[in-house]
Amino acid sequence: MLSLTRFPRTRGPGRIAITAEPRPEVSDAPDLAAPAHAGPPVRALSVSVVIPTKNEAPNIGWVLEHMHPIVDEVIVVDGLSTDGTVEAARLARPDVVIVDQPRPGKGEALRAGFAAATGDLVVMLDADGSMDPNEIVRFVEQLVDGHDFVKGSRYLPGGGTADITLMRTVGNRGLTQLANLLFRTRYTELCYGYMAFRRSRIDQLGLTSTGFEIETEIVVKAHRAGLAIVEIPSYESPRRNGSSNLNTFRDGWRVLRTLLRHRFGSEEAAMTFAGEEGLMNDEAEQA
């Protein structure tokens, strides 16, 4: 078996060495070999983490400092921050990969990060410190076990949140119920960005979303593509500093529109179902 060794920390995160020594019987790091049903392993599986950022200088350092040592590559996609986010990221983790994001939107950032990722397994993580980086190992365990896509849920036993507002809770639950109705699924959570997947699988989905609705697009397209999906509990802490870039009504509408478009096949059919005569285009929404 493979084991992970973390060297003493000097500045930034420790380096990780993969050795051929036997793994201890009790460990919080999964064996990053291919699942048994996939045939004999030929190499270790590498892990990339993609983090979209915009003016998260007070938070990004904490996130990178607490990154689980199982992670091989961290990609920070920066949306034209003006507060020193990139400098803070490099200070916390000198080997961080910085991707500049010229167009606004979380979807734009994540798609750019996915394109830059080189790991076999990719984890999405927010930059505000609300998602515990040490939970990454639980997501990776599910991928190593044979799943294609792992989605975190704050509403499974063992999960929870200290960050979401009542209005967002109501909207999230309503959109989750609608998604389950439209696609005959049984998810407990729809709008939560702690996710992980095999990079080869996400490449097959053809993602196009530009905003927060990308999380919904990933879930819907993964389901329709027949990927092996599992939900696991995740706990969301309060944002460490600053305020969220999420707009409850605008982004909730974009999630609704994404659900309807992918269920009924076209923007026109989706709007007919929703009873709307018109809507702002993407450019207007991002202004």
Buried (B, 14 or more C-beta within 10 A) or exposed (E): EBBBEBEEEEEBBEEBEBEEEEBEEEEEBBBBBBBEEEEEBEEBBBBBBBBBBBBBBBBBBBBBBEBBBBBBBBBBBBBEBEBBBBEBBBBBBEEBBBBEBEEBBBBBBBBBBBEBBEBBBBBBBBBBBBBBBEBBBBBBBBBBBBBBBBBBBBBBEEBBBEBBEEEBEEBBBEBBEBBBEBBEBEBBBBBBBBBBBBBEBBEEBEBEBBBBBBBBBBBBBBBEBEBBBBBBBBBBBEBBEBEBBEEEEEBBBBBBBBBBBBBBEEEEEBBEEBEEEEBEEBEEBBE
